[in-house]
Amino acid sequence: MIRIILSILLSAVLPCLKAQWDVAITPSKISGWTGSVRNLDGYYEKFDGPIQAGKGSFYSFFRGYALFNISNVPDDAIISKIKLCINTKHIPERLSIPVEITKLSVDPRQASLEDLYNSINSNILLGPVGDYLKTKSENIIELNTAAREDLTSHLGKDWWAIGFRQVEDGMNNSRTVGSFEGYDFTDSVAPVCIVTYELPYKRKFFEGRKVKYIQELTFRNPEITIEYWDHLKVDGDIISLYLNGVPVVSKYLLKKEKEHTEITLRTDIPNDLFLYAHNEGQNPPNTVSIRISDGISDQNIVLESDLNSCEAVLIKVAR
């Protein structure tokens, strides 16, 4: 277990409340991260790049897909809303092209092209993009409950995949393929999902490990310095230190000498600080000492963590 020492003059007992965040998630930039697959009379082809959905010439049918990187959505997030932000292009002005978003149950990096195509066609409907898509029109669509449940079930993975399909309209001989590109054009082919979620100040688990809060602290200054070193005896402890679910110290081998890092606390909510053990050293549990200072006050504290649990503190900035 990891033991941390923190020093502070001001402390406060904080309620276990919830805060709400919006976070933008974008497709993973890996092979097959976004694009389309075409079914040409039983022959399947894959196209990386802009997403396409609709019917092309020669009786070909296009289905688009996007593989989103969800690593910045916390595992214990309570998702309340998902919006899909896209721009359309190459859509004929005169045509109405109903396009729908579906749950994609396969990984586009690994699935066969036929399985990928069929998954887009056959899975749960997450929401329509729009009945009348015009050239370069902007579309921001709030996806339905199925999308929230699907994304929640994928937390703990690094991807969340959806498909784009055109509603069948019988126009087999017309070229009615629609292409989509990024909401803000910072990435010319990437849609963006805006995920709204709530997160308890006191989390119960992190990556399957129980989190136990041992103290609640208050600082006056949001700019703090954290010093950390091995507690009592150097025995090979390797730790990470997380602030609000983001590592500020990663896989560090603790030494007798003090190391330090400077961080900025959030002022609108209590900050969630916890220690994560990557091993248990020669003398379990893992222990680490930390001194936190904001230039006004400081105090030392000891936390412990093992491979099944993490100890943590909440830190609030006094207003």
C-alpha positions as CSV (number, residue, x, y, z in Angstrom):
1,M,0.0,0.0,0.0
2,I,1.1,3.5,-0.6
3,R,1.6,5.8,2.3
4,I,1.7,9.6,1.7
5,I,2.6,12.5,4.0
6,L,0.7,15.8,3.4
7,S,1.2,19.0,5.4
8,I,-1.6,21.6,5.8
9,L,-2.7,24.1,8.4
10,L,-6.3,24.4,7.2
11,S,-8.7,21.4,7.0
12,A,-12.4,21.1,6.3
13,V,-14.9,18.3,6.2
14,L,-16.5,18.3,2.7
15,P,-19.8,16.7,1.7
16,C,-19.8,13.9,-0.8
17,L,-21.4,15.9,-3.7
18,K,-21.4,15.7,-7.4
19,A,-20.1,18.1,-10.1
20,Q,-20.9,18.2,-13.8
21,W,-18.4,18.3,-16.7
22,D,-18.5,18.5,-20.5
23,V,-15.7,16.8,-22.3
24,A,-15.0,16.5,-26.0
25,I,-14.0,13.0,-27.2
26,T,-12.5,12.5,-30.6
27,P,-11.7,9.5,-32.8
28,S,-8.6,7.6,-32.0
29,K,-5.8,8.4,-34.5
30,I,-4.9,4.8,-35.3
31,S,-5.3,2.7,-38.4
32,G,-9.0,2.4,-39.1
33,W,-9.9,5.1,-36.6
34,T,-12.7,6.5,-38.9
35,G,-13.9,6.1,-42.4
36,S,-16.4,4.0,-44.4
37,V,-16.9,0.5,-45.8
38,R,-18.6,-0.2,-49.1
39,N,-20.7,-3.2,-50.1
40,L,-20.5,-3.6,-53.9
41,D,-22.8,-6.6,-54.6
42,G,-21.2,-8.7,-51.9
43,Y,-17.6,-7.3,-52.4
44,Y,-16.5,-5.2,-49.4
45,E,-14.0,-2.4,-49.5
46,K,-12.8,-0.1,-46.7
47,F,-12.0,3.6,-47.0
48,D,-10.1,5.5,-44.3
49,G,-10.8,9.3,-44.1
50,P,-14.1,11.1,-44.4
51,I,-17.2,9.2,-43.2
52,Q,-19.6,8.2,-46.0
53,A,-23.2,7.0,-45.7
54,G,-25.6,6.4,-48.5
55,K,-26.0,4.8,-51.9
56,G,-23.5,5.2,-54.7
57,S,-23.3,4.3,-58.3
58,F,-23.2,0.6,-59.5
59,Y,-25.5,-0.5,-56.7
60,S,-22.8,0.2,-54.1
61,F,-23.9,1.0,-50.5
62,F,-21.7,3.0,-48.2
63,R,-21.7,2.8,-44.4
64,G,-19.6,5.1,-42.2
65,Y,-18.0,4.5,-38.8
66,A,-16.0,6.3,-36.1
67,L,-13.9,4.9,-33.3
68,F,-13.8,7.4,-30.4
69,N,-11.0,7.6,-27.8
70,I,-12.8,7.7,-24.5
71,S,-9.8,7.5,-22.2
72,N,-10.5,11.0,-20.9
73,V,-14.0,10.0,-19.6
74,P,-13.6,8.7,-16.0
75,D,-14.5,5.1,-15.4
76,D,-17.1,6.0,-12.7
77,A,-18.6,8.9,-14.7
78,I,-22.4,9.1,-14.6
79,I,-23.2,10.2,-18.2
80,S,-26.3,12.4,-18.6
81,K,-25.9,13.5,-22.2
82,I,-24.1,12.8,-25.4
83,K,-24.0,15.1,-28.4
84,L,-22.6,14.3,-31.8
85,C,-21.1,17.3,-33.7
86,I,-20.4,16.9,-37.4
87,N,-20.4,18.9,-40.6
88,T,-21.7,17.6,-43.9
89,K,-20.3,18.0,-47.3
90,H,-20.8,16.6,-50.8
91,I,-24.5,16.2,-50.0
92,P,-26.7,17.1,-53.0
93,E,-28.7,20.2,-52.3
94,R,-31.9,18.8,-53.9
95,L,-31.9,15.5,-52.0
96,S,-33.3,14.5,-48.6
97,I,-30.9,11.9,-47.1
98,P,-32.1,10.5,-43.8
99,V,-29.0,9.2,-41.9
100,E,-29.0,7.4,-38.6
101,I,-26.4,6.7,-35.9
102,T,-26.2,3.1,-34.7
103,K,-24.4,1.2,-32.0
104,L,-21.3,-0.5,-33.4
105,S,-20.6,-3.8,-31.6
106,V,-17.4,-4.7,-33.4
107,D,-13.9,-3.1,-33.3
108,P,-13.2,-1.5,-36.7
109,R,-9.5,-2.2,-36.2
110,Q,-10.1,-6.0,-36.1
111,A,-13.5,-6.9,-37.6
112,S,-13.8,-8.2,-41.1
113,L,-15.3,-5.7,-43.6
114,E,-18.4,-7.7,-43.9
115,D,-18.9,-7.9,-40.2
116,L,-18.2,-4.2,-39.9
117,Y,-20.8,-3.4,-42.6
118,N,-23.4,-5.7,-41.1
119,S,-22.9,-4.3,-37.6
120,I,-23.6,-0.8,-38.8
121,N,-26.8,-2.0,-40.5
122,S,-28.2,-4.2,-37.7
123,N,-27.4,-2.6,-34.4
124,I,-29.3,-0.4,-31.9
125,L,-30.4,2.9,-33.2
126,L,-28.7,5.7,-31.2
127,G,-30.3,8.7,-33.0
128,P,-30.9,10.4,-36.4
129,V,-28.4,12.8,-37.9
130,G,-31.1,14.6,-39.8
131,D,-33.8,14.2,-42.4
132,Y,-32.6,17.0,-44.6
133,L,-28.8,17.2,-44.8
134,K,-27.6,20.2,-46.9
135,T,-24.1,20.9,-48.2
136,K,-21.8,22.1,-45.5
137,S,-24.6,22.3,-42.9
138,E,-23.7,21.9,-39.3
139,N,-25.4,19.2,-37.3
140,I,-25.3,18.8,-33.5
141,I,-27.4,15.9,-32.4
142,E,-28.2,14.8,-28.9
143,L,-28.1,11.0,-28.9
144,N,-30.6,8.9,-27.0
145,T,-30.5,6.8,-23.8
146,A,-29.1,3.7,-25.7
147,A,-26.0,5.8,-26.6
148,R,-25.4,6.7,-22.9
149,E,-25.8,3.1,-21.8
150,D,-23.5,1.9,-24.6
151,L,-20.8,4.4,-23.8
152,T,-21.1,3.6,-20.1
153,S,-20.6,-0.1,-20.8
154,H,-17.4,0.7,-22.7
155,L,-15.8,2.7,-19.9
156,G,-12.6,1.1,-18.9
157,K,-11.7,0.5,-22.6
158,D,-10.0,3.0,-24.8
159,W,-12.7,3.1,-27.6
160,W,-16.3,3.6,-28.3
161,A,-17.5,2.9,-31.9
162,I,-20.6,4.1,-33.7
163,G,-21.9,3.7,-37.3
164,F,-23.5,5.9,-39.8
165,R,-26.2,4.4,-42.1
166,Q,-28.6,5.9,-44.6
167,V,-32.2,5.0,-44.3
168,E,-33.3,2.9,-47.3
169,D,-35.2,5.0,-49.7
170,G,-35.4,2.9,-52.9
171,M,-33.1,5.2,-55.0
172,N,-30.9,2.4,-56.2
173,N,-29.8,4.2,-59.3
174,S,-29.1,7.6,-57.7
175,R,-25.8,8.7,-56.2
176,T,-26.9,9.9,-52.7
177,V,-23.7,9.4,-50.7
178,G,-23.2,11.9,-47.9
179,S,-19.7,12.7,-46.4
180,F,-19.1,14.1,-43.0
181,E,-16.1,16.0,-41.5
182,G,-15.1,17.6,-38.2
183,Y,-17.2,19.9,-36.2
184,D,-14.5,22.6,-35.9
185,F,-12.3,21.6,-38.8
186,T,-9.3,21.2,-36.6
187,D,-9.2,17.6,-37.9
188,S,-10.8,17.6,-41.3
189,V,-12.3,14.1,-41.1
190,A,-13.2,13.7,-37.4
191,P,-16.6,14.1,-35.8
192,V,-16.6,15.2,-32.1
193,C,-18.8,13.8,-29.3
194,I,-19.5,16.1,-26.4
195,V,-20.2,14.0,-23.3
196,T,-21.8,15.6,-20.2
197,Y,-21.3,13.6,-17.0
198,E,-21.3,13.8,-13.3
199,L,-18.6,12.5,-11.0
200,P,-18.7,12.0,-7.3
201,Y,-16.1,14.0,-5.3
202,K,-15.4,10.8,-3.5
203,R,-14.9,8.0,-5.9
204,K,-15.5,4.4,-4.7
205,F,-13.3,2.6,-7.2
206,F,-10.4,3.3,-9.7
207,E,-9.5,0.6,-12.2
208,G,-11.2,-2.0,-10.1
209,R,-9.4,-0.9,-6.8
210,K,-11.3,0.4,-3.8
211,V,-10.6,4.0,-2.9
212,K,-10.6,5.0,0.8
213,Y,-10.5,8.7,1.8
214,I,-8.6,9.3,5.0
215,Q,-8.6,13.1,5.3
216,E,-10.2,16.3,3.8
217,L,-8.0,19.4,3.5
218,T,-8.3,23.1,2.6
219,F,-5.7,25.4,1.0
220,R,-5.9,29.2,0.4
221,N,-3.8,29.2,-2.7
222,P,-4.6,26.9,-5.7
223,E,-1.0,26.8,-6.8
224,I,0.7,24.0,-4.7
225,T,3.9,22.1,-4.6
226,I,4.0,18.4,-3.7
227,E,7.2,16.8,-2.5
228,Y,7.3,13.0,-2.3
229,W,9.8,10.3,-1.2
230,D,9.8,6.7,0.1
231,H,8.5,6.4,3.6
232,L,10.9,5.0,6.3
233,K,12.9,2.6,4.1
234,V,13.6,2.5,0.3
235,D,12.4,-0.9,-0.9
236,G,11.5,-0.5,-4.6
237,D,8.1,1.0,-4.3
238,I,6.7,2.3,-7.7
239,I,3.7,4.6,-7.5
240,S,1.5,7.0,-9.5
241,L,-0.2,10.1,-8.0
242,Y,-3.5,11.1,-9.5
243,L,-5.3,14.5,-9.2
244,N,-8.9,14.4,-10.3
245,G,-8.3,11.1,-12.1
246,V,-5.3,12.5,-14.1
247,P,-1.8,11.3,-13.3
248,V,0.6,14.1,-12.1
249,V,3.3,11.5,-11.1
250,S,3.5,8.4,-13.3
251,K,5.1,5.1,-12.4
252,Y,7.8,6.7,-10.3
253,L,10.4,4.6,-8.4
254,L,10.5,6.2,-4.9
255,K,13.8,7.2,-3.5
256,K,15.1,8.5,-0.2
257,E,15.7,11.9,-1.8
258,K,12.7,14.2,-2.2
259,E,11.2,14.8,-5.6
260,H,8.6,17.5,-6.3
261,T,6.0,18.6,-8.8
262,E,3.9,21.7,-9.0
263,I,0.1,21.5,-9.7
264,T,-2.9,23.8,-9.9
265,L,-6.0,22.9,-7.9
266,R,-9.5,23.5,-9.2
267,T,-11.3,26.2,-7.2
268,D,-14.9,25.3,-8.1
269,I,-14.9,21.7,-6.6
270,P,-13.0,19.6,-4.1
271,N,-9.9,18.0,-5.7
272,D,-9.6,14.3,-5.6
273,L,-6.0,13.2,-4.8
274,F,-5.1,9.6,-4.5
275,L,-2.1,7.2,-4.7
276,Y,-1.9,4.2,-7.0
277,A,0.6,1.3,-6.4
278,H,2.3,-0.4,-9.3
279,N,4.0,-3.0,-7.0
280,E,4.3,-3.7,-3.3
281,G,8.1,-3.3,-3.0
282,Q,10.2,-5.6,-0.8
283,N,8.3,-4.7,2.3
284,P,4.6,-4.5,1.6
285,P,2.5,-2.4,1.7
286,N,3.9,0.4,-0.4
287,T,4.5,3.6,1.5
288,V,5.2,7.1,0.3
289,S,5.6,10.4,2.1
290,I,4.4,13.7,0.7
291,R,4.6,17.3,1.8
292,I,2.1,19.7,0.2
293,S,2.6,23.4,0.4
294,D,0.8,26.4,-1.0
295,G,3.3,29.0,0.2
296,I,1.0,29.7,3.2
297,S,0.7,26.4,4.9
298,D,2.1,22.9,4.8
299,Q,1.7,19.6,6.5
300,N,2.9,16.0,6.2
301,I,0.6,12.9,6.0
302,V,1.1,9.2,5.3
303,L,-1.2,7.2,3.0
304,E,-1.0,3.5,2.0
305,S,-2.0,1.6,-1.1
306,D,-1.6,-1.9,-2.4
307,L,-2.7,-3.8,-5.5
308,N,-6.3,-3.9,-4.4
309,S,-6.9,-0.5,-2.9
310,C,-5.8,3.2,-2.8
311,E,-5.9,5.7,-0.1
312,A,-6.9,9.3,-0.9
313,V,-7.6,12.8,0.3
314,L,-9.9,15.6,-0.8
315,I,-8.4,19.1,-1.2
316,K,-10.5,22.2,-1.3
317,V,-9.4,25.8,-2.2
318,A,-10.9,28.3,0.3
319,R,-12.7,31.2,-1.4
